[in-house]
């Protein structure tokens, strides 16, 4: 099942805050993900900040055509929440 994304907000630098329908939410640092032809333009913060939540696609998109799969965002958010509960550093 594809997780239902409810909100995406810019959170500063290369981070976004995501919230899913099941209550899972996290602030994700995407700096390490910005490589390759599709994502390199997002290294420019002026471009990165232009993100938007596309309800139809159920994910975050940028005017450059870049987007991230909701499953990827959900996995990262879940891992971050699990790390907080265990008291270990979140995965990068």
N, C-alpha and C positions, 0 to 999 in steps of 0.2 A: 504494500500500500504506500502511496506517495503521501508524505506528510503535508498537511495543509498549513501554508504560511499565512499568518494574519497581518503581520506588520514588519517593515524593514525601515530603519532610520540610520542616517549617517551619524557616527559617534565620534568623529575626529580622526585625524591622520588617515590610516588605511583600515579603520575599523567600522563595522556596522553592528547595529543591534537588531536581532531577529526575535520574533515571537511566533510560536506555532499554536494551532488550535487546541492541542492537548496540554498547553501551559508551559511547554518547554520554551525557554528563552535564554539568550546569552548575547554578550558583546564579543564579536569575533574579529580578531586581527587577521586581515587577509594579505598583509604585505608579502608573505612568503609564497603566496599563490599567484602573484602578478608577474608571470613569466610566459613566454611564448607569444606568437604573433597576435593572438586575440586579446591577451591581457596586458601586454607591454604598454599600450597607450594609457592604461589606468595608473601607471606609476606617476603620472602627472596629477597631482592632487586636485587641480582645477577640473580635470576630467573625472577623477574618481568620485568627487563630491556630487557629480551630476547623476548619481544613481537614482533609480526609482523602483518602487514596488509594482510589478506588473501582475495584477490579480488574475488576468486571463492565463498567463503563463505560470502563475503560482511561484514566482521567484523574483530575485533582484536582477535588474538589467541596467545597462548603460547605453547612451546614445551611439557608442562605437559599435554596437552589436554584441558586445560581451554579455554573458549572463552566467549564473551559477545554478546548478541543479539544486532543487529544494532538498533532495536526499543528502547531498553533500553538506549543505548548511545545517540540516537536522542532525546529522552524525557529529559534526563539529560542536554544535550546541549541546547535544547530549553528553559528549565526552567532557566538555567543560563543566557541566553540572555534576557529573559523576566525580570528577576530580575535586570539586569544592566539597562534596559530601565526605570524601575520603581524606580531605586535607592535604592532597598532593598537588603539585603544580599542574595547571591545565596543559594539554598537549599543544605544541606550537604549530 
